[in-house]
Amino acid sequence: MICYRCKSALGSGKRCLHCGADVTIYRKIIRTSNSFYNLGLAKARQRNLSGAAADLSKAVEYDKNNTQARNLLGLVLFEMGEIVDALSQWVVSSQLDPKDNPATGYLSAVRDDKTELEKYNTTIKNYNQALDRAGHDGEDLAIIQLRRCIGQTPSFLKAYQLLALLLLNEGENAKAAKVIKSGLRIDAGNILLLSYEKEAKEKNGKTRRDAEKLHEKTLDLAGEEVIIPHYTERSRLKQILLGAAAGVLVCLAAYFFLIKPSIERRTNNTLNQNEISYFERTEGRDSQIRALTSELDGLKAEAEQNQTLLEKYTGEDGSITNYERLLEALSQYWAKDYKAFIVTYGKINSEAVTSEAFVSVYNRLGSLIGSDSMLSSIMDGAVKYFNNYKYSDCQAVCQECLKLNPDYVKAIYYMGLSYEAMGDDAAAAPYFRQIVEKYPSSEYYALAKTRVD
């Protein structure tokens, strides 16, 4: 643990050994933050993602520099389908601790996968459309769009929650139970889904009880006494003819007095209903077209806003891109690939990132360009080329040094020496003369003077 004031390592006492600051409360805050982190980690391992997100958010509230909690919170949010919130946590984490931070790798992985980003943007648009339609009596279309959201992003929990709610309202309890079960596989502790699961079970139980009551009532009716008519024995042929005539008369009477009027009424009602439904659908389509047009304009504005946000972090001049260029320049400098280092350093936009650590490293690298140590390292290569009789390569390296520092005497001397070794004394003379005239205190003055004289 380090002191919040002077950033020195703390001992076991109540005060900092370097600046004397009281760190009693600070220790409690850090311990509380770590406790919430441990709780969140345990819940994440149990697939209780919503509970883990709540605990990890508490850990970050207590200690904003707890990058472990931020990184895990980002992973939990990403697993729940909340990609924008996850990116925000990783960006903050990488700015707080840019050295060996896993958040940098997470950001690169998301940024490089353009297909997944486009798919997530489409999912958000479909979800917002479904949410709007669910609030304007368009439950059927909302259900279709929510199923599409889940197909595109299977971990998007908000889509599971809204779809389960709509199915419960429509009385589709069995389908709602399947959706809830799929959502709980992602987040076993999701409070909304658990409450919907309880409601679905209660409704399924009630439906079964109603069916059992109806079955019992049917059995009771079937068990009642049946009245059997009494008849007298008559001639069989006569009975058949009388029965057939009576049946025909009954059928004709039933048709003219019961069936035909009922068919006419049903036909008239159907025509009236079709006419009403037609006008309602026409009016509804016009209203829906207006709503969709307005919604499309809103979605376009939202898409532009999301694109701007992504560009801010992952674009050509975004903060993440400039962090990567800075790391690349550092790596090239340590590898003594100075030519590549200078090119990469020139691409860094120092105004894109305001972090003190970033600005400090950037300025430090800038001070190394053209330094004696860099020029000396570059010239070592030129001397090796000269000793191996590669005079043209030696001159090329010397010219690179002179671009960084035109007054670098060693490079001037070896330029002349290379021309001399190649037998071109006329080309070598101006370099030796430059040393004699401008740099009399240089260690190469005496060597150059013998060649000028």
N, C-alpha and C positions, 0 to 999 in steps of 0.2 A: 504494500500500500504506500502511496506517495502523498506528500503534503499538498493540500489544496492551494496553499499560498505560494510556497517556494519550489514545489515539485520535487522536493528531496525525499529520500526513503525514510519512512517513519519507523521509530523504534517501538517498544512495548509500552512506553509511558503515555501520560495524558497530553503531553506537549511535544511539539516538533523539536528535535535536537538542533536544528539549524536556525530557524527563525523564531522559535518560541511560541508559535501559535497553538491555541487550545484546540485539540483535535478529538475531544471526547464525543461531541455530537456528530462530528464528521464520520467517526468510526461507526456510530450507530446507523447513520444513513447508509453507508456503504454496506454494512452487514444486512440491513433490511433489503437493500436492492439485490444483494446476492441471494437472500432467502427467497424473494419472489422469483428470481431467475431459476433457482433449483426447483421451486414448485412448478413453474412453467415448463421446465425441461421434463419433469416427471409426467405431467399431463400430456405433453406432446408425444411422449413415448407410448402412452395409453390411447392415442388417437382422440383425445379430448381437446380438439384444436381451439374451440372457442374459449374454453377455460384457460388453456395455455396462453392464448393471445391476451386475455385479461390480466393474468399474472405478469407476463412479460412487459405489458404496457406500464404496470405499476413499477416494475424494476427500473424501467427507463425514466419514469417520473422522479423516482428517488435519486437516480444517478444517471444524468444524460450521457456521461462518458463510458457507461457500461456497454461497450461494443459487442460483447458476447450476447447480451440480452437483445440488443438491436438486431444482430445478425439472425438469431433464432426467431425473433418476432417476424422478421422479413420472410424467413422460410415458412413459418406457420401461415402467414397471410397469403403467400404465394400458393401454398397447398390448398387454401380455401378459395382460390380463384381471385383474390384481391391483389392483382399484379401491380397496379399503380401505387397502392399503399406499401407494398413490399419494396418496390424500387425506391420510394422515399426513404425508408428506413436504411437501406443499403447505401444510398448516396450520403446520408448524414454520417453513417458509420465510417465510410471510407474517408470522409473529410476530417473526422475526429482522429482517426488512426490510419494514416495512409500506408504504413509500413507493414508488409506481410499480413494484410487484412483479407480474409476470405470474401468479404463483401465485394471487393474489386473483381474477383472471379465470377461472382454471381451476376454482377452488372454486365460484364462482358458476355456471359452466356446468353442473357436475355436480349442484349442489344444485337448480338450477331444473328439471332434467330428471328429474322424479319417476318417469316411466315406465321410464327406463333403470335407476334405482336399484332399483325393484321387480323388474325383469327380472334384474338381477345377484343380488339376494337369492334369487330362485327358482333361478338357476343354481347357486349355492353349495349350496343345500339338495339339489338333484338330484345334485350331485357327491358330497356327503357320503353320501347314500344309496347311490350306486353304489360308493363306496369300501368301505362296510360290507358290501354284498352280495358284492363281489368277494372279501372275506375270509371269507365264510361259504357258499361253494359256490353262489353265485347269479350266476355269470358272465353268463348270458344276459340277466337283468334288468339287470345292471350295464351291459352293452353298450348296451342300449336307452336307459337313462337318460343315458349319456355322449353318445350321439348327440343326445339332446334338449338337453343342456348346450351342445353345439357349435352347434346350431341357434339357441339363444337368445343365446349370446355367442360369435360365431365366432372371437374372439381369445383365448379361455380356454385357455392352453397346457397346464395340468394335465390337462384333459379329453382332449386329444390324446394326451398321454403315457400315461395309464392305459388309454385305448381301444386304442392300438397294442399295449400289453403284453398285454391280454386277448385280442386277436385273434391275436397270435403264439402264445399258450398254447393257443388253440383250433385252431391249424393253419391259420387263414385268412390265409395269408401275402400273397396278392394284395391283399385288403382292408386288411390292416395297412399294406402299402406305400403305398396311396392316402392313408390317414390320416396316415402319417408325412410324405408329400410335402406335404400341406396344412399340417401343423404347421410344417414347415421354411420354408414361404412366409412365415410370421409371424416366426419366429426361426431364421435360417439357421445359427446357431452353437449351437443347443441340443444339449448333450452327450448327454442321454438319447435324444432322437429320432435322433441320428446313430448311436448304438450299436444302437438298434432297427432302423434302416435296414440296417446291416451284417448283423445277424442275419437279417432278412427275405430279403436277397439270398442268403445262404448256404443258407437253407432252400429257397428257390426253385430254386437250382442243384442241390441234392441231389435234389429231386423230379424234375427233368428227367433227371438221370443215372439214377435208378431206372426211369423210363419207357423210356429208351433201352435199358437192360439187358433189360427185359421184352420189348421189341420184338425185340431180337437173339435172345433165347431162343426166341421164337415162330417166327422165321425158321429157326432151327436145327432145331426139331422138324418144321417143314414140309418141310425138305430131306431128312429121313431116308427110307430105302427103304420103300416101300409093298408089303405082301404081297398079291399078287393070287391069289385062289382059282381052282383048276382045276375044270372041270365037263365033263360029257359031254353031248353033244347029245341031247335028248329031244323028245317031241312038245310043241308049243307050248301047246296047250290043257291038256294034263296038267300041264305045268310051272306054268301060271297057277293051276289049281285047288289043286295041292299047296302052292304058295307062299301062296295066300290062307288055306288051312286052317292052315298053320304059323304065319302071321302072327297069326291069331285066337287060337291056342293060346298063343303067346308073349305076346300082349297080356293075355289072361286071367291067365296065370301071373304076369306082372309086376305086374298090378293087385293080385291077392290076396296075393302074397308080398312085394311090395316097396312098391307105392304106397299101398295101404290101411293097412298098419301104420305107414307113415311119416306118413300124414295123421292117424291117430289119435294118434300120439305128439306131432305138432306141435300138434294141437288141445288135448290135455291140457296141454302145456307153456304154450301161450298162455293157457289158462284160469288155470293156476297163476300165471303171470307177471302177468296182469291183476289177480288177487286180491292178490298181493303189492304190485303197483304202487299199487293202490287204497288199501291200508292205509298205504303209505309216503307217498302224496300227502296223505292225510287227516292223518297225523301231521305231515308237513312244513308243511301249511297252518296247523295250530294253532301250530306253532313260529314260522312266519313272521308270523302275526297278532300273537303276543306280541312278537316282535322289532320289528315295525312300530309297535306301540303304544308301546313304550319309545323307539323312534327318534323318533316324533312328539312325545313329551314333551320329548326333548332338543332337537329342532329348534325347538319353541315357545320354550324357554328361550333358545336361541341367537338366535332372531329378536328376542326382547325385548331381549337384550343389544345386538344390532346397532342396534336402533331407538334405544336409550338413547345409544349412541355417536354416532349421527347427530344426535340432538337436541342433544347437547352442543356440536356444531359448527354445525349448520344450523338449530336450532330457534328459536322466538321469542325465547328468552333465551340463545342460543348465542353463542360467542365470535366467530364469523364475522359474525353478524347485528349484534352490537354494534360491531365494527370498521366495518361499512358505515354504521351510524348516525353514528358519529363522523366519518367522511369526509363524509357528507351534511351534517352540522352545520357542518363547516369550509367546505364549498363555499357554503352559504347565508350564512355570516358574511362571506366574501369578496365575495359578490354583494350584500351589504347588505340581504338579505332577513331582517331581524332577527326578525320575527314568526314565520316558519317555523323560523328557527334556534332560537328559544327552545323551540318545540314539540318539535322533533327532539331537542334536547339533553335534554329532560325524559324521553325514552324510553330513554336510554342507561343500562344497568345496569353501573356501574363495577366491581362485584364479580365479573362474569362473566369478566373478563380481568385477568391479573396482570402483564402486560408493563409494564416501567417506562416505555417510550415511550408506551404507551397511557394510563397513569395521568397522566403528565406533561401530555400534550395535553389530556386530559379536564379536569384541574384548571385549566389555563391558560384554556380556553374558559369554565369556570365563573366565573373571575374577571372575564371581560369582560362578563358579564350585568349590566346596570345601571351600567356604567362611564360616565364623562363622555363618552368618545368615541362610544360607542354612542348615548347619549341625544342628543348633539349632532347626530349623523347623522339620527336619527329626527325630531328637531325641525326639521331643514332642510326636510323634507317638509311639516310643519305650517305653517311660515312661507310656503312656496310656495302652499299652499292658501289661506291668509289673503290673500296679495297678489293672488290670482286670484278673490277674493270667494267662495270655497267655505268658508264659515264652519263648516258642520256637519262637513265632512271634517277641517278643522283641529282641531275639538274632539275628534273621534274619535282622532286621532293623539296629541293632548295627553293624553288619558285613558290611552293605552297607555304613555306615558312615566311618568305618575304611578303606574301599577301597579308599574313597575320601581323608581321612586324617588319616594315621596310628597312629598319636600322639594325636588323639582326646580322652582326658582322660575320659570324661563322658561316651562315648561308651564302653571304656575298663572296667570302673567300673560296668556298668549295665550288661555287659557280665558275669562278675564274680558273681554279685548279682543274676542273673537269674539262674546260675548253683547252687548257694547256696540254692535258694528257691526250686529248684528241688531236693535237697538232695544230690547233687554231689559235695561235698567239694573238692575232689581231682581235679576236672576239674576247680573249681572256684579259687583255690589257685594261679595258675600262673598269672591270671589277677590282683589279689590284689598285688602280689609280684612285678609285672611290675610297678604298680603305685608307690609303696614304693621305688623301686630302681631308677626309671628314672624321676619321677615327684614329688619330695619332696615339691615343692611350690604349688602344686595343692590343690584345696579345698577338693578333695576326699582323700588326703594323710592320714589324721587322721582316717577316716572311714576304709580305706584299711589296715592301720597298725594294728588296733585292731583285724582284721581278720587274719592277718599273724602271729601275736604274739600268 
